[in-house]
């Protein structure tokens, strides 16, 4: 609602996109860190 007050109707879209961007970037970062710390091994 803060974005809507600041930007207007366009704030409906930009507020949601900012929230999604933070979630996606944190998921990528944590996935990268897990790949560094835990070395995956192929099962044969």
Secondary structure, 3 states (H helix, E strand, C coil): CHHHHHHCCCHHHHHHHHHHHHHHHHHHHHHHHHHHHCCCCCCC
